[in-house]
Amino acid sequence: MRYEPALDLDALVAIDVHVHIEIDDHGHLALPPVLMDASAAHFRSGERTPSLDAIAEGYRARRMAAVVFTVDAGTALGHPALDSAEIAAAAARHPDVLIPFGSVDPLTGPAAIDRARRLVEDCGVRGFKFHPSLQGFDPSAAEFAPLWGTIEQLGVPVIVHSGQNGIGAGLPGGGGIKLAYSNPLLMDAVAADHPALQVVLAHPSVPWQDEANSMARHKTNVWIDLSGWSPKYFPESLVALAGGALQDRVLFGTDFPLITPEKWLGAFDALPIDRVIHPKILKTNAARLLGLS
Protein backbone atom coordinates (compact mmCIF):
# COMPACT_ATOMS: atom_id res chain seq x y z
CA MET A 1 0.00 0.00 0.00
CA ARG A 2 1.44 3.39 -1.03
CA TYR A 3 1.29 6.14 1.57
CA GLU A 4 -0.70 9.27 0.75
CA PRO A 5 -1.15 11.93 3.44
CA ALA A 6 -4.67 12.70 4.67
CA LEU A 7 -4.00 15.20 7.45
CA ASP A 8 -6.50 17.84 8.52
CA LEU A 9 -4.07 20.60 9.43
CA ASP A 10 -6.74 22.76 10.99
CA ALA A 11 -7.62 19.96 13.41
CA LEU A 12 -4.01 19.40 14.50
CA VAL A 13 -2.33 21.30 17.30
CA ALA A 14 1.21 20.18 16.39
CA ILE A 15 3.41 18.12 14.07
CA ASP A 16 6.17 16.18 15.82
CA VAL A 17 8.91 15.81 13.22
CA HIS A 18 11.05 13.30 15.15
CA VAL A 19 9.46 10.00 16.20
CA HIS A 20 11.33 6.68 16.11
CA ILE A 21 9.89 3.31 15.20
CA GLU A 22 11.95 0.95 17.36
CA ILE A 23 10.25 -2.41 16.70
CA ASP A 24 8.45 -3.94 13.72
CA ASP A 25 5.42 -6.18 13.48
CA HIS A 26 7.72 -9.22 13.60
CA GLY A 27 9.28 -8.23 16.93
CA HIS A 28 12.62 -7.20 15.36
CA LEU A 29 14.39 -4.34 17.16
CA ALA A 30 15.81 -1.32 15.36
CA LEU A 31 19.04 -1.52 17.39
CA PRO A 32 21.10 -4.32 18.93
CA PRO A 33 19.81 -4.96 22.48
CA VAL A 34 22.95 -3.57 24.13
CA LEU A 35 22.44 -0.19 22.42
CA MET A 36 18.70 -0.24 23.02
CA ASP A 37 19.20 -0.83 26.75
CA ALA A 38 21.93 1.81 27.05
CA SER A 39 19.80 4.49 25.35
CA ALA A 40 16.81 3.65 27.55
CA ALA A 41 19.00 4.08 30.64
CA HIS A 42 20.50 7.34 29.32
CA PHE A 43 17.10 8.92 28.65
CA ARG A 44 15.33 7.23 31.59
CA SER A 45 12.57 6.49 29.14
CA GLY A 46 9.40 4.56 29.83
CA GLU A 47 7.96 2.22 27.20
CA ARG A 48 10.87 1.90 24.76
CA THR A 49 9.26 -0.05 21.93
CA PRO A 50 5.63 0.97 21.29
CA SER A 51 4.20 -0.39 18.05
CA LEU A 52 3.52 1.88 15.11
CA ASP A 53 -0.22 1.41 15.61
CA ALA A 54 0.10 2.40 19.28
CA ILE A 55 2.08 5.49 18.29
CA ALA A 56 -0.65 6.44 15.82
CA GLU A 57 -3.33 6.03 18.48
CA GLY A 58 -1.37 8.12 20.96
CA TYR A 59 -0.75 10.98 18.56
CA ARG A 60 -4.36 10.90 17.33
CA ALA A 61 -5.52 11.26 20.94
CA ARG A 62 -3.18 14.25 21.33
CA ARG A 63 -4.47 15.83 18.09
CA MET A 64 -0.92 15.74 16.74
CA ALA A 65 0.74 14.28 13.66
CA ALA A 66 4.08 12.50 13.78
CA VAL A 67 6.93 12.01 11.31
CA VAL A 68 7.97 8.38 11.85
CA PHE A 69 11.14 6.61 10.78
CA THR A 70 13.90 4.17 11.58
CA VAL A 71 17.64 4.42 10.90
CA ASP A 72 19.26 1.95 8.50
CA ALA A 73 22.71 1.33 9.98
CA GLY A 74 22.93 -2.28 8.88
CA THR A 75 26.51 -2.14 7.65
CA ALA A 76 27.96 -0.22 10.59
CA LEU A 77 26.11 -2.16 13.29
CA GLY A 78 25.97 -5.57 11.67
CA HIS A 79 22.30 -5.56 12.68
CA PRO A 80 19.49 -5.76 10.11
CA ALA A 81 17.50 -2.54 9.91
CA LEU A 82 13.76 -2.23 10.14
CA ASP A 83 12.18 -2.06 6.68
CA SER A 84 11.29 1.51 5.71
CA ALA A 85 8.89 0.18 3.06
CA GLU A 86 7.01 -1.69 5.77
CA ILE A 87 6.93 1.44 7.94
CA ALA A 88 5.47 3.42 5.02
CA ALA A 89 2.84 0.75 4.37
CA ALA A 90 1.90 0.70 8.05
CA ALA A 91 1.72 4.50 8.12
CA ALA A 92 -0.71 4.30 5.21
CA ARG A 93 -3.18 2.77 7.69
CA HIS A 94 -2.97 6.03 9.67
CA PRO A 95 -2.55 8.80 7.06
CA ASP A 96 -4.43 11.26 9.26
CA VAL A 97 -1.66 11.31 11.89
CA LEU A 98 1.50 9.63 10.55
CA ILE A 99 4.02 10.86 7.97
CA PRO A 100 6.63 8.24 7.03
CA PHE A 101 10.25 9.04 6.31
CA GLY A 102 12.60 6.44 4.86
CA SER A 103 16.14 5.53 5.75
CA VAL A 104 18.87 4.05 3.56
CA ASP A 105 22.35 2.81 4.45
CA PRO A 106 24.84 5.19 2.78
CA LEU A 107 27.59 2.57 3.01
CA THR A 108 25.78 0.42 0.45
CA GLY A 109 26.64 2.88 -2.36
CA PRO A 110 24.50 2.63 -5.51
CA ALA A 111 22.04 0.35 -3.71
CA ALA A 112 21.23 3.20 -1.31
CA ILE A 113 20.42 5.47 -4.26
CA ASP A 114 18.16 2.88 -5.86
CA ARG A 115 16.48 2.23 -2.52
CA ALA A 116 15.88 5.95 -1.94
CA ARG A 117 14.17 6.28 -5.32
CA ARG A 118 11.92 3.28 -4.69
CA LEU A 119 10.96 4.45 -1.23
CA VAL A 120 9.75 7.79 -2.58
CA GLU A 121 8.28 6.69 -5.90
CA ASP A 122 6.76 3.35 -4.90
CA CYS A 123 6.13 3.72 -1.16
CA GLY A 124 5.38 7.43 -0.82
CA VAL A 125 7.87 8.34 1.91
CA ARG A 126 8.01 12.09 2.46
CA GLY A 127 11.68 12.43 3.40
CA PHE A 128 14.72 10.60 4.82
CA LYS A 129 16.42 10.21 8.19
CA PHE A 130 20.19 9.86 8.56
CA HIS A 131 22.34 9.36 11.64
CA PRO A 132 25.98 9.75 10.57
CA SER A 133 27.46 8.54 13.89
CA LEU A 134 25.26 5.46 14.06
CA GLN A 135 25.63 4.74 10.34
CA GLY A 136 29.40 5.30 10.44
CA PHE A 137 29.82 7.77 7.59
CA ASP A 138 31.12 11.28 6.95
CA PRO A 139 28.23 13.05 5.19
CA SER A 140 30.58 15.58 3.60
CA ALA A 141 32.64 12.89 1.78
CA ALA A 142 32.51 13.06 -2.01
CA GLU A 143 31.39 9.43 -2.31
CA PHE A 144 28.00 10.33 -0.82
CA ALA A 145 27.32 13.32 -3.09
CA PRO A 146 25.32 11.19 -5.59
CA LEU A 147 22.99 10.11 -2.78
CA TRP A 148 22.39 13.70 -1.67
CA GLY A 149 21.88 14.71 -5.29
CA THR A 150 19.31 11.99 -5.82
CA ILE A 151 17.32 13.01 -2.76
CA GLU A 152 17.50 16.64 -3.90
CA GLN A 153 16.04 15.56 -7.26
CA LEU A 154 13.30 13.60 -5.50
CA GLY A 155 12.26 16.83 -3.81
CA VAL A 156 12.02 15.57 -0.22
CA PRO A 157 13.86 16.78 2.92
CA VAL A 158 16.40 15.01 5.09
CA ILE A 159 16.60 14.95 8.88
CA VAL A 160 20.21 14.42 9.96
CA HIS A 161 21.29 13.68 13.52
CA SER A 162 23.65 16.30 14.92
CA GLY A 163 25.43 16.78 18.22
CA GLN A 164 26.13 14.33 21.00
CA ASN A 165 24.57 10.93 21.02
CA GLY A 166 22.38 9.12 23.53
CA ILE A 167 22.87 5.86 21.66
CA GLY A 168 25.96 4.20 23.05
CA ALA A 169 26.13 6.60 25.99
CA GLY A 170 27.45 4.95 29.13
CA LEU A 171 29.16 2.10 27.27
CA PRO A 172 32.93 1.52 26.92
CA GLY A 173 34.00 3.40 23.82
CA GLY A 174 30.42 4.60 23.42
CA GLY A 175 29.63 1.30 21.77
CA GLY A 176 32.06 2.21 18.98
CA ILE A 177 29.95 5.18 17.87
CA LYS A 178 32.00 8.20 16.76
CA LEU A 179 30.55 11.58 17.69
CA ALA A 180 32.59 13.57 15.16
CA TYR A 181 30.48 12.28 12.26
CA SER A 182 27.57 14.23 13.77
CA ASN A 183 29.26 17.63 13.78
CA PRO A 184 26.67 19.71 11.91
CA LEU A 185 29.38 21.46 9.89
CA LEU A 186 29.83 18.23 7.93
CA MET A 187 26.40 18.97 6.44
CA ASP A 188 27.34 22.53 5.49
CA ALA A 189 28.98 21.50 2.22
CA VAL A 190 26.00 19.25 1.46
CA ALA A 191 23.59 22.15 1.95
CA ALA A 192 25.81 24.42 -0.15
CA ASP A 193 26.25 21.96 -3.02
CA HIS A 194 22.56 20.96 -3.04
CA PRO A 195 20.63 24.21 -2.48
CA ALA A 196 17.25 22.65 -3.30
CA LEU A 197 17.77 19.98 -0.62
CA GLN A 198 16.07 20.91 2.65
CA VAL A 199 18.39 19.85 5.48
CA VAL A 200 17.02 19.52 9.01
CA LEU A 201 19.69 19.38 11.71
CA ALA A 202 18.17 17.14 14.36
CA HIS A 203 18.46 18.14 18.02
CA PRO A 204 20.35 20.90 19.77
CA SER A 205 23.82 20.29 18.31
CA VAL A 206 25.79 20.34 21.57
CA PRO A 207 28.77 20.74 21.65
CA TRP A 208 28.50 22.41 18.23
CA GLN A 209 25.46 24.64 18.70
CA ASP A 210 27.20 27.74 17.37
CA GLU A 211 28.06 25.86 14.17
CA ALA A 212 24.43 24.79 13.69
CA ASN A 213 23.20 28.32 14.40
CA SER A 214 25.60 29.74 11.85
CA MET A 215 24.56 27.26 9.18
CA ALA A 216 20.87 27.99 9.65
CA ARG A 217 21.48 31.75 9.63
CA HIS A 218 23.59 31.45 6.48
CA LYS A 219 21.59 28.96 4.39
CA THR A 220 17.83 29.14 3.95
CA ASN A 221 17.67 25.40 3.18
CA VAL A 222 18.93 24.53 6.68
CA TRP A 223 16.45 23.96 9.51
CA ILE A 224 16.79 22.86 13.15
CA ASP A 225 14.51 20.42 14.94
CA LEU A 226 14.26 20.74 18.70
CA SER A 227 14.06 17.05 19.57
CA GLY A 228 16.12 14.87 21.86
CA TRP A 229 16.41 17.32 24.76
CA SER A 230 13.98 18.72 27.27
CA PRO A 231 13.63 22.40 26.29
CA LYS A 232 14.75 23.42 29.78
CA TYR A 233 18.26 22.32 28.76
CA PHE A 234 18.35 24.10 25.38
CA PRO A 235 21.40 26.34 24.82
CA GLU A 236 20.49 30.00 25.32
CA SER A 237 21.65 30.86 21.80
CA LEU A 238 19.22 28.35 20.30
CA VAL A 239 16.31 29.66 22.38
CA ALA A 240 17.09 33.22 21.29
CA LEU A 241 17.16 32.26 17.61
CA ALA A 242 14.04 30.10 17.87
CA GLY A 243 12.20 33.14 19.17
CA GLY A 244 13.87 35.48 16.71
CA ALA A 245 15.79 35.16 13.46
CA LEU A 246 15.09 31.44 12.97
CA GLN A 247 11.45 31.37 14.08
CA ASP A 248 10.42 30.24 10.57
CA ARG A 249 12.91 27.33 10.42
CA VAL A 250 12.82 25.64 13.81
CA LEU A 251 10.61 22.61 14.33
CA PHE A 252 8.88 20.83 17.19
CA GLY A 253 10.26 17.33 17.69
CA THR A 254 10.43 15.03 20.69
CA ASP A 255 12.56 11.94 19.91
CA PHE A 256 9.59 9.83 21.07
CA PRO A 257 9.51 7.26 22.62
CA LEU A 258 12.54 8.61 24.50
CA ILE A 259 10.77 11.90 25.30
CA THR A 260 6.99 12.31 25.37
CA PRO A 261 5.17 15.27 23.84
CA GLU A 262 3.75 16.14 27.27
CA LYS A 263 7.18 16.36 28.87
CA TRP A 264 8.56 18.40 25.97
CA LEU A 265 5.64 20.81 25.76
CA GLY A 266 5.60 21.42 29.50
CA ALA A 267 9.21 22.59 29.42
CA PHE A 268 8.77 24.48 26.13
CA ASP A 269 6.00 26.61 27.64
CA ALA A 270 8.47 27.95 30.19
CA LEU A 271 10.94 29.24 27.59
CA PRO A 272 11.17 33.00 26.91
CA ILE A 273 9.69 32.65 23.41
CA ASP A 274 6.75 34.86 22.48
CA ARG A 275 3.59 32.75 22.36
CA VAL A 276 2.71 34.31 19.01
CA ILE A 277 5.64 32.28 17.62
CA HIS A 278 4.59 28.95 19.18
CA PRO A 279 2.24 27.90 16.32
CA LYS A 280 5.09 28.28 13.83
CA ILE A 281 7.40 26.04 15.82
CA LEU A 282 4.72 23.51 16.73
CA LYS A 283 3.00 23.14 13.35
CA THR A 284 3.15 25.62 10.50
CA ASN A 285 6.90 25.45 9.85
CA ALA A 286 6.71 21.66 9.57
CA ALA A 287 3.64 21.83 7.34
CA ARG A 288 5.55 24.10 4.97
CA LEU A 289 8.69 21.94 5.01
CA LEU A 290 6.68 18.78 4.31
CA GLY A 291 4.66 20.32 1.49
CA LEU A 292 1.40 20.02 3.43
CA SER A 293 0.43 23.68 3.20
KEVOTI-622815 format. One record per residue: x, y, z of N, C-alpha, C, O in turn. Coordinates in steps of 0.2 Angstrom, whole numbers, plus 5000, padded with zeros to 4 digits. Atoms other than C-alpha are relative to their C-alpha. Last residue first. Layout:
BEGIN
XYZXYZXYZXYZ ...
This chain:
BEGIN
500449945000500251185016500350054994500050104993 500750014998500751005017499650065000499050065001 500549995006502351025007499349985002498949964997 500350065002503350945022499650014994499349964991 499550045002504351105025499849934997500149914992 499749985006502851205025500649964997500649954991 500550015005501851095037500350034993500250004988 499950075002503451085048499549994994499749964989 499450015004503451275049500149934997500349924992 500049975007501651285052500650004997500749994991 500450035005501551165067500150034993500349994988 500350064998502451185084499649964993499649904993 499550054998503751305079499649945001499949884999 499650025005502551415069500549945002500649904998 500350035005501151405082500549984994500449934991 500150074998502351455096499749964994499949904993 499650045004502851615088499949935001500149894997 500249995007501451725095500449954995500149934990 500550055001501851645112499750014993499449964990 500649975001503451745112499549954998499649914993 500250005007504851635117499350035000498950005003 500149935001505651655135499950014992500350054989 499449975003505551465138499850074998499250094997 499749954995504251405151500650044997500950085000 500449944998503051335138500450055005500250115005 500049955005504451225131499650075002499850125000 499449964999504651135147500050064995500350114996 500049974993502851075148500650045001500650105003 500449945000502851045129500050045006500050105007 499749955004504350925130499650065000499950125001 499449974997503650825144500350064996500550114999 500249964994501950815136500650035004500650085006 500249945002502650765119499850045006499950105007 500749995002503550625127499850074998500150115000 500349944996505450605127499350004997499150004991 499549984995506350435122499750065004499950075010 500250014993504850365113500450025006500350015012 500450054998504850495105500249934997500449934991 499650064999506350605100499649945003499949895006 499950034994505250755103500649955001500949955006 499950075001505150875088500249975007500450015012 500250044994504451045086500249934998500049904993 500550055000505351135072499949965006500449945009 499950054995506451285069499449965001498849994999 499650065002506551375052500249955006500749925006 500350035006505251515053500349944998500149904993 500750024998505751575070499649964995499249934996 500250075003507551575065499349985001499249925001 499850005007507951765067499849934997499749934991 499949955003506951775084500249994992499749974988 500549944999506151665096500150064996499850114996 500750025001507051515089499550055001499050044998 500150015007508651615088499349974998499049994994 500149935003508551665106499950004993499550044991 500649974998508251485112499950074997499350094995 500550035003509651425102499350025001498950044997 500049985007510851545109499549974996499250014991 500449935000510251505127500050034993499650064990 499549945000510751325124499650064999499250074995 499849975006509251215127500550055001500550095006 499350005001509151125144500350034993500950024992 499749964994507451175149500750005000501150045003 499949935002506851125131500350045006500750095005 500549964997507050945136500250074999500750095000 499849964994508250875124499450025003498950054999 499450044997508150745109500250035007500650005011 500250074997507050855098500649985004501250015003 499949994993507151045093499949935005499849945011 500550034996507351025075500250005007500849995008 499850044994508451145066499449975003498950015004 500549994994508251205048500349965006500849935005 499850034994509551235033499550015006499350075007 500350075000508851275016500349965006500249905006 500750004999508951465020499749934999499249915000 500350045005510851455022499349995001499149965006 499749995007511851575032499649974994499650004989 500149935002510751595048500350014993500150064990 500749985001510451405048500050074999499550094995 500250035006512351365046499350024998499150044993 499749965006512851495059499849974994499650014989 500349935001511651425072500350034994499950064990 500750015003512251245068499750075000499350084994 500050025007514051295071499349994997499250024991 499849945004513651395087500149984992499950024988 500649965001512751235094500250064995499850084991 499949965006514251125091499550044999499350054993 499649944998514451045108500150054994500650094995 499550004995512951025108500549944998500349884997 499450045002511951015092500650015004501250015002 499449964998510251045099500749974999500849915001 499849994993509250915090500450065001500850084996 500450024994509150865072500350015006500950005007 499650024995509850975059499749985006499350025009 500249984993508550985045500549975005500749915005 499650044995509250995027499850025007499850085009 500249974994508051055013500449955006500249895006 500150054995508951004997499950035007500350075009 500750024999508651134984499949955005499349935006 500449954997510351214988499349995000498950025003 500750025002511351054985499550055003499150035007 500050035006513151104985499349984997499349964991 499849955005512951224999500049974993499850014988 500549955001511851115010500250054994499850074991 500650045004513050965007499550054999499250064993 499850015007514551075011499449974996499349994991 500049935004513751135027500149994993499850034989 500649995005513250955032500050074997499650084992 499950055005514950915040499450004995499549984989 499649975006514751075049500149954995500349984989 500549975005513350995060500450034994500150034988 499949935000514650885069499650034994499750014988 500649964999513850715069500150085001499750115004 500450015006515250615061499450055001499150064996 499849955005516350685076499650004993499550054990 500449945000515350585088500250054995499750084993 499549945000516050415084499650064999499250074994 500349955004515050265089500450065001500650085006 499749995006516050115095499850064996500050074990 500350065004514850065109500350014993500049984988 500649985003515250235117499749954995499349974991 499949985007517050175119499450024997499350034991 499349995001516550085135500050014992499849984988 499650065002514650115136500750014999500950064997 499950044994513750255146500449934998500449895003 499849964994513150335130500049955006499649915007 499350024998513050215115500250035007500850025009 499950075002511450295108500849995001501250024999 500250044994511250465118500149924998500149885003 500450055002512350555105499849965006500249945010 499850064996513150725105499449944999498949964996 499949994993512750845091500249935004500249885000 499449964998511850815075500150015007499750005011 499850004993510650685068500750055000501150054996 499350034999510150725050500250015007500250075009 499949984993508350755044500649965002500749905001 499650054996508250755025500050035008500150095009 499549984995506950845015500449945003500249885003 500250014993506050784999500650025005501250025003 500449954997506150844981499849995007499350025009 500750034998506650684972499650055004499050045005 500450015006508050784964499349975001498849994998 500249935002508750834981499650004993499150034993 500549984996508750654986499750074999499250094999 500650045002509750604971499450025004498850035002 500349975006510950744974499449964998498949994995 500349944998511250684992499750044993499150064994 500650014996511550514986499650065002499050065001 500550025004512750564972499349985004498849995001 500349945003513750674985499449974995498950004994 500750004998514050524996499650054996499050064997 500350065003515750474988499250005002498949964999 500250005007516350654990499649944998499149954993 499650045005516350645009499750004993499150004992 499749955005515350785018500449974995500750004990 500549985005514150655026500350054995500050064990 499849935000515650565035499550034994499650024988 499849975006514950395038500150075001499850105005 499350005001514750275052500250034994500650004990 499950035006512850245052500749994998500949964993 500350075000512650275070500249974994500449914994 499650034995513750435069499849925001500249885001 499350015002513050495053500449965005500849925003 499649994994511250475058500749984999500949924999 499350035000510150495043500350025007500150065010 499649994994508250515041500749974999500849914997 499550054998507450535024500350025007500450085008 499449984998505850625017500549945002500349895002 500049935001504050605012500750045002500750105002 499749964994503950425010500150074998500250094992 500349944998502750374996500350035006500050085009 500250004993503150194994499750065003499350065008 500450054999503450174976499650005006499049975007 500550015006504150334970499549955001499049954999 500449945002504950394987499549984995498950004996 500449984994505550224994499550064999499050075001 500550054999506050164977499550025006498950025005 500549995006507150314973499449965001498849995001 500349934999507950304990499550014995499050044997 500550014995508250114987499750075002499150075003 500650045002509150144971499450005005498850015003 500349965004510250274979499449974997498950004996 500449954996510650164993499650054996499150074998 500650034998511050024981499650055005499050045005 500650005005512250134972499449975003498949995001 499949975007513350144988499450014996498950044997 500150055005512950025002500150034993499950004988 499450045001513850135015499949944995500349914993 499649975005512450265014500649964998500949964993 499350014998511250145022500550034995500650004990 499650055004509450205018500750005003500950055006 499349994998508150285029500349954995500149894994 499650065001506350325024500750015003500950065005 499449995003505150455032500449934998500249895002 499450045000503350415035500650034997500550064991 499749985006502050545040500749965000501149985004 499350025001500850485053500250024993499850034988 499549974995499250575059500749984999501150005003 500249944997497850565046500550035006500450095008 499849945004498750445035499850075003500050125001 500149954996498550305048500250074997500650115000 500650014997498450145038499850065005499250065007 500650005005499650215026499449985003498950005001 500249944999500950225041499450024995499050064997 500449994994500950045040499850075002499250075004 500750035001501450045022499650005006499050015006 500549965004502750175025499449974999498850004999 500249954996503550075040499550054996499050074998 500550024995503549925029499750055004499150055006 500650015004504450015015499549975005498949995004 500449935000505650085029499449994995498950034996 500149995007506149905033499650065000499050075002 500750005001506949895051499950024992500350064990 500449954998508849875050499249984999499049934996 500549995005509749715051499650065002499350065007 500750024998511149725063499550024995499550084993 500050075001513049725058499349985003499349925005 500150044994513149895066500049935000500049895005 499649984994514049995053499949965006500349945010 499350025001513349895038500450025006500849985009 499850075001511549895044500749985000501049935003 499250004999511450075050500249925000500649905003 499750065003509650105043500850005000501150044997 499449995003508850225054500349944998500449895002 499550044997506950215058500750034997500750074993 499450035004505650335054500449955004500349955010 499750064997504050425059500549974996500549974990 499550035005503550605057500349945003500649955008 499450034998502050625069500449984994500149944990 499750055005500450715068500749995002501050035006 499449985003499550795084500249954994499949894994 500149965006497850795090500650034997500750094996 499749944998498450715107499850064995500050114995 500449984994497250565105500350075002499950115005 500749995001497850545087499750035006499350085005 500049935003499650555093499350024998499250084998 499849954995499350415105500050074997499850115000 500649994996498350305092500250065005499850105007 500549975004499750325079499450025005499150075005 499849945001501050275091499550054997499450104999 500149974994500050125096500350075000500050125003 500749994999499950075078499950045007499450085007 500249955004501850095076499250025001499050085001 500150025007502149985090499850064996499650114999 500750005002502850055106500049984993500450004989 500250035006504650005110499349994998499049944997 499549985005505450105124499849974993500150004988 500150055005504050115136500450024994500450074991 500550054998504750235149500049944995500549914994 500650015003506350325146499549955003499749915006 500450024995507750365158499350004997498850025000 500649955000508550455143499549985006499150025007 499849935000510250375147499550055000499550105003 499749984994509550205153500250085000500150115005 500650004995508450185138500250035007499950075010 500449945001509950225127499450015004499350075006 499649944998511050095135499650074999499650115003 500049994992509649965134500450065002500250095007 500649984998509449995115499950015008499650065010 500149935001511249995112499350025002499250085005 499549974995511549825121499950084999499950115004 500349994994509949755112500550045005500250085009 499750064996510649785095499750025007499750075009 499350004998509549925087500249945003499849905006 499649965004507949935077500750015001501250024997 499849944997507249785086500450044995500850024991 499349985001506349645077500250075002499850125001 499750004993504649595085500850014999501250015004 499750074999503949545068500449995007500649945008 500650054999502749695067500249935002499949895004 500550015005504249805069499549955002499549935007 500250075001505149885083499549994995499150034994 499450044997506050055087499949924999500349885001 500350065000504950175076500649955002501149944998 499650075002505750335081499549945000499149945005 500350064996504750505081500349944997500349924991 499550044998505550675076499849945004499849945010 499650025006504550795066500549955002500949934997 499450024997503150815079500449974995500249924992 499750055004501750915070500749985003501150025003 499350005001500651015082500249944995499849904994 499749954995498851065087500850014998501150065000 499450024997498050975072500350065005500250125002 500250044994496251005067500649985004500549965010 500449954995496651145055499849965006499849995012 499549964997498051035047499650045005499950065011 500449944999496850895043500450055004500350055010 500049964994498050765037499550065000499550094995 500749995000497750635023499950045007499450035011 500249964994499450605017499350025000499050034995 500349945002499650465004499850045006499450015009 500349954995500650315008499850064996500250084992 499649945000500750174995499750055005499150065005 500449945000500050005000500450065000500950075004 
